């Protein structure tokens, strides 16, 4: 085993030649072995920054009491203790502590969720191990690893560069310099400033252009960014504008409640001539009844659950306000490759000088059938197919690997498809590649649009293999391969027609050509391939649509969300895929050139009707986002490249690709798709709507029930009536219901019609006219129910304590039935599914019911809360009051929804 190197101080690497650095790190340009890398990982530890200092458990718990709502309750507890109402003090403190415990637990879960998300977003690195390129977790990097970098990558560790081709790095995170720094491999001066160390690439910086490779010299805390990691490791606070808005609302509500309480205290003491201690306890009961002290905690729990649910559906939330935004999107602008499609290119067609073959298969698996005129054929019967297979394998930089029965490509997906194609034709790709040595190559470039390799075998054969755009390759050929072997004159018209025919099916066409050269030929020049080649044939490749993406597009249309495909691919290919996935108007595609010829006004008009944009650049994406937003739409935009960052930032919900996306795109986005799948975007929209609905349900349940409890006390005081429930009993209700029934709504599943209603408006208020009406209606019904039962009990000659016990249980029963009502705010609650509820709902209902039986029938609790046993018949009556409440508010909801549907139908008929 090699000697373990130590990570020397950063200053010792930038001023040393490359050879000296490699020697000091006991490594080589081909990289470490897997065994050596594993040993060094144990020695140096994972390549991650140390976590920032987190608040202690005690401090986190104490901070749960830092809330104006809690201060009011603590003040009430102190005064009740001074008045010697110790039982009341104990119950108030119980309410406060239960609320704090809930907040403490959920904050811990939220931090764990955010930690897990940070792990899911950990960058991967391309390295050389055992001389082969492979992808590893960034945390697995060790000193001595050889890392490959290209534009868009985040540098995963501190590197001493070994090669740099047109490479520049954005180092603003370390130096504050906004202009990318050009990189080279020469050593710098020993005293060079950080920004002048051109031979270094530092962890956390972004490769802006070019490509290169470097050797890892420092990982984790030993990196430059590790020295300032304490500034970067703060825990994201689980809050959103909505939660902050509700916090402000709660503060103003508290002020209003305290003002009303003070006025009632003065009224009862000075005008009603009640004892001060008695009136104060009544006011305490009013305050506790009206203050929604558990609301902030429940809202935050709802958001935390939403974050975790989205993560389970491969949509990782990087910025929490996106949970609210994603649920309101009205248009999704999505990439094609890998998002709507499988990102598994497959050769579907093969053209030779006489035939058009079809191929079957699954993904990159090198197995499949070759067909000619719908009949299976043997590739060995057509010699030209063998030549195409050899050219596909040798003019190729990718590798196919099988993991757990699944074939995956390392490198370009199109080249992976060509390797699978070679395998389907019976070629043993690895043996073929091992038997031929590549002595030179011309890399693919967008200007010359081809790739060429010069290969020699051990029998002194030498060939130049070329692949590229069909029109370019045809122009480079002087003849074509005949069906029987040998050469024949080139029929350029035939090849151009066949290329157009395949392209019309949405397939990407590549042409292959070959040239035999003398074995002494070891250097490949452009002049060697211009006008000297023999055309072998063409292949048509397609990236098939994801089946789940087709269903997801249909679901978006049902939800009133437009889907627009923005791709750099050709218009015909984009239109073909658009038609296959079910876009509404796939045929009228606009290209980047069309967009360049439009001014902003023309683009604003065109963007509504067109759903396919082809041959676009990142700059076009930004214009499209702005054009859609000018119509008041809420736009979600996907992106994966460095240049997509402006569009992702401008979009209401920027969505980066987790697998193929650059680190720059991920940092600019609010959401990251762990699987790059369009269906995951739609799942995120559904989950965002569900979270918003559940927050609305929590508020719609909490505020009316609190208002109903408070109104019962206010009416009793103002009209000089006996209180239907005592302050202590009100405290009990809040203790057992706010901590259980309210939280149950945070776990509500998605309603059936969630993705069948249009997106909500950008400026829609959470507490609108409908909710205000619902608060008033339910508060009045609660008042009627409580006083109705209370008066009924007194009329039957029951004691005041029994009457209050019945009123107390009536309040809880109505809250439970109100919970079942509020679970379906957009549809009927009168279904078996709605009644069946969820496990969380029934667990909380059973817990609350058990608690009510305990306070009603257990002597120790009867003594504390002044309750008496309720006769069975009266218990049935209390249950009936709950049913009546449910029936009334459900009937009102159905009438309201019917009116809304009728208005919608009239509006639709009018248009």
Secondary structure, DSSP 8 states (H G I E B T S, - for coil): ---------GGGTTTS-HHHHHHHTT--TT-B-HHHHHHHHHHH--S---------HHHHHHGGG-SHHHHHHHHHHHHHHHTT-HHHHHHHHHHHHHHHHHHHHHHHHHHHHHHHHHHHT--EEEEEETTEEEEEEGGG--TT-EEEEETT-B--SEEEEEEEEEEEEE-HHHH---S-EE--SS---TT--GGG-TTEE-TT-EEEEEEEEEEEEE-GGGSHHHHTGGGT--------HHHHHHHHHHHHHHHHHHHHHHHHHHIIIIIS---HHHHHHHHHHHHHHH--TTHHHHHHHHHHHHHHHHHHTTEEESSTHHHHHHTT-SEEEE-STTTTB-S--EEEEEE-SS-EEEE---TT-S---EEETTEE--GGG-HHHHHHHHHHHHS---EEEEETTEEEEES-HHHHHHHHHHHHTT--HHHHHHHEEEEEEE---TTT-EEEEEEEETTS-EEEEEEE-HHHHHHHEEEEE-TTSSEEE--HHHHHHHHHHHHTTT-EEEEEEEEE--TT-----GGGTSS-EEEEEEEEEE--B-HHHHHHHHHHHHTT-EEEEE-SS-HHHHHHHHHHHT-TT-SS-EEHHHHHT--HHHHHHHTTT--EEES--HHHHHHHHHHHHTTT--EEEEE-SGGGHHHHHHSSEEEEETTT--HHHHHH-SEEESS--HHHHHHHHHHHHHHHHHHHHHHHHHHHHHHHHHHHHHHHHHTT---SS-HHHHHHHIIIIITTHHHHGGG----TTGGGS----TT--SS-HHHHHHHHHHHHHHHHHHHHHHHHHHHTT--HHHHHHHHHHHHHHHHHHHHHHHT-SSS-S-SHHHHH--HHHHHHHHHHHHHHHHHHH-HHHHHHHT-----HHHHHHHHHHHHHHHHHHHHHHHHHHHHHHHHHHHHHHH-
